[in-house]
Amino acid sequence: MALTGVEIFKLLPKTNCKKCGHPTCLAFAMKLAQRQASLDACPDVSEEAKKVLGEASAPPIRSIALGSGDKAVKMGEENVLFRHEKRFVNPCAFAVEVKDSMSDDEINNTVDGVLNSEIDRVGQKLRIDAILVSNASNDAGRFEGVVKAIASKAPAVPLIIATGNPAAAEAAVKAVADKKPLLYGADESNADAMANIAKTHKIPLGVTAKGLDALTALTEKIKGLGVEDMVIDPGARTAKEIIEANTYIRRAAIKKNFKALGYPVITLAQRDDKMVEALIAVLGVTKYSSIVVLSSIEKWKNLALFTLRQNIYTDPQVPMQVEQKVYKIGEATPESPLTITTNFSLTYFIVSGEIENSKVPTRLAVMDCEGLSVLTAWAAGKFTASKIAQFIQESGIENEISHKELIIPGYVAILSGAIEDKLPGWKVTVGPREANALPAFLKSR
Ligand code: SF4
């Protein structure tokens, strides 16, 4: 069970020295209990207290990394059942299965599909994150060869090595151990050997059992064998089983701090019917899977799943914002038009996208309005004539352009006169209300 604030307080130095940034040890203890502070912030905590509190203040779902380098995937660290309570932390990863029984051409095509899956949506790079290589051939030599070939063709893509055969697992893991793959396939029959491989190569272990009781017994056994980093598969395959098992696991971890199930969950969504596969994947993204494995890559499926994942894992408390500055779009020259908008990410990416479509090189002044859209920022008094004038003056843009014309969004046409008053010598032109009218507007000038 998690410790209460008072229980944590008893273990702190009780000097109220404020070095942790909190006025008292009790206030810090309360934040620790709510998992809103890190124990590292107190420099004077004793080693003994650190041991007890470290365990108690760790996220209820263990933090696990899959792969290494820029494209490594972080999983776990979740603290809440529902996103509106705080936020979900690490987005669910999508992996596509490559069977080692597939032809080399099929394997190459699938790996190419992964490498080309990346799309840019409101400034975030979204992609198929990992490849699960399965030993469908039951041939350890073929398995090792396919794992090596994929690692060489796609060195940055995290790998999941899926086999229940410890001999095949050992050879394949050894070949790519530096890439920190996940070894998936430990069960009751092979737990000792698989745990030994994971421990030797310091990689996470995917553990599977049918049902939560069996899974709990297995993770406790494997932890006893010295493997801390696990990803769990409760054997759920139907939609109903997946929702039930994933929800029980999340509740047990978050509400009861039940460590034996406090691990990221992997969901095998592969189905012959791609629509059903997409729906199973949607359940996984929505209800607590940390990895969803797909059988194939289709652009329609990617788009739906990427968008859903992005929406669910966007922090609802923090508006998505871009940096305040004047962006050059295209080969903007001093004569190019100057437009202005707010720094809500969606607004910025839609407006800049439409300007790009127009092929008219343009400067886009993006003003910090705390991530609000144009109309909301105007209504909130953050996108006003005075603030726009101040931003334009302080940006230094006057020294970079050969004119003094500012194009404002049509929705705030009402501000045009007041901006001209605040910016002597400037002409304010009212642009279109909707961004999709920008290309025609810019081309017509
Ligand atoms: S730094 Fe440690 S000792 Fe000082 S107030 Fe914070 S919790 Fe208490």
Residues whose N, C-alpha, C, O or C-beta is under 5 A from the ligand:
A	BS01	SF4	L12 P13 K14 T15 N16 C17 K18 K19 C20 H22 T24 C25 F28 A41 C42 P43 D44
